[in-house]
Amino acid sequence: MQAINPIDPNTNKAEKYQLLLKQAEAIVSSESDLIANMANLTALLKDTFNWFWIGFYRVDSSANQLILGPFQGPLACTRIPHGKGVCGEVWAAGTTQIVDDVNAHPNHIACSSLSQSEIVVPITDEAGEIIAVLDIDSDTLATFDEVDEEYLQQLVDLLK
């Protein structure tokens, strides 16, 4: 596989996502393994945006928990109960959640005190069942918005 060219830091966020999606489509279309694709997508997101923490949590229905999957960043919580923390809430509700200030969120699980804002996007299979969530943390407040939500949803839809 050819190396991915770095994205110009002066490019606006939507343009960065558009290029990232093209790269992600090329990666995912040639690989059927979900874990391998999750690993490469976290690396692609880290290289593009350099957020504090980027990773996936996979649903373990038998344990009623999310289990840590591929990620980029410091150590993370390994298991998250259904409905707990932002990730568990997104799993329970099935909708993306943007948290501008994690310290003000009453159900936030602090895996790192450096995390300040967060976006979590649910990932569904072809049947519409949630199989995982994409969790992204920033070390600055109010990092994420509707642009992130729109493009990250497109990104996780590639995993179907």
Buried (B, 14 or more C-beta within 10 A) or exposed (E): EEEBEEBEEEEEEEEBBEBBBEBBEEBBEEEEEBEEBBBBBBBBBBBBBEBBBBBBBBBEEEEEBBBBBBBBBEEBBEEBBBBBBBBBBBBEEEEBBBBBEBEEBEEBBEBBEEBBBBBBBBBBEEEEEBBBBBBBBBBEEEBBEEEBBEBBBBBBEBBE
